[in-house]
Amino acid sequence: MPHDHVAGRVLLVGAGPGPADMMTVRAMRAVQGAQALLYDALVGPEILDLAPAACIRIQTGKRAGRTSMAQDTINRLMLRLARRGLTVVRLKGGDPSIFGRVGEESAFLNSRGVPVEIVPGVTTACAAAAQFDFPLTHRGLARRVVFATATLTAGRLVSDWDGAADPETTLAIYMGGAAAEQIRDRLIAAGRSPSTPVAVIESVGSPRARILAGSLDGLAALAARTGGGPVMIVVGEVTALAADTFAQESPDILHVLRA
């Protein structure tokens, strides 16, 4: 069956970790040229304000642990808007290729004849490391980085991170706050030392961002002290470089980023 005529297109765009000045120039231009904007819950007003006044704006509400628009609904909405001849921007926090379902959305649209462009963004793990002055790799400490998500099914962690037991691996865990206890237990069982430095970083990229640093055996207690913002957990020796910097200011190593 031939595809319907398509005059529009869809751009799958990474908004970065939050601030507009951490977007790529290409991402900013995409938002400025959008005729329809489908944006995730973590995309802030500073970025949304870049869109033209006449742009159709639809919040898709994709945020872990909260009610959100079904992925099938998002797919069909993008398709319908593109078939109306509109330039559609699907705006995602961070980088769309890292846990952003960009593969699913691109495949759905391509199979229906809709032109798709992917615009990368700064992913949260990189932004967190930069914001709190520690590297993700470092000679003699970390020779690889693993990006993972913490997925719970019936209260159990389903991700397999056995490869992350290597002491020279930095493990960056997205959406991991609610699973901190299971993450700790799984990594220690896999062979990671309980004394491995960890950092729990809340609201990466914003002026309210803060880091709680400690060791793997205390991960659950650190996560319990967060204030409800999105959480990135980083496990590895490199996080001690951030902890050393901030420990000089506060004995519990809880810090609000200086403006």
Sequence and secondary structure as in RCSB ss.txt:
>XXXX:A:sequence
MPHDHVAGRVLLVGAGPGPADMMTVRAMRAVQGAQALLYDALVGPEILDLAPAACIRIQTGKRAGRTSMAQDTIN
RLMLRLARRGLTVVRLKGGDPSIFGRVGEESAFLNSRGVPVEIVPGVTTACAAAAQFDFPLTHRGLARRVVFATA
TLTAGRLVSDWDGAADPETTLAIYMGGAAAEQIRDRLIAAGRSPSTPVAVIESVGSPRARILAGSLDGLAALAAR
TGGGPVMIVVGEVTALAADTFAQESPDILHVLRA
>XXXX:A:secstr
        EEEEEE BSS GGGS HHHHHHHHT SEEEE TT  HHHHTTS TT EEEE    TTS    HHHHH
HHHHHHHHTT EEEEEESB TTTTS HHHHHHHHHTTT  EEEE    HHHHHHHHTT  SSBTTTBSEEEEEE 
 EETTEE    GGGGSTTEEEEEET GGGHHHHHHHHHHHT  TT EEEEEESTTSTT EEEEEEGGGHHHHHHT
  SS EEEEESTTHHHHHHHHHTT TT EEE   
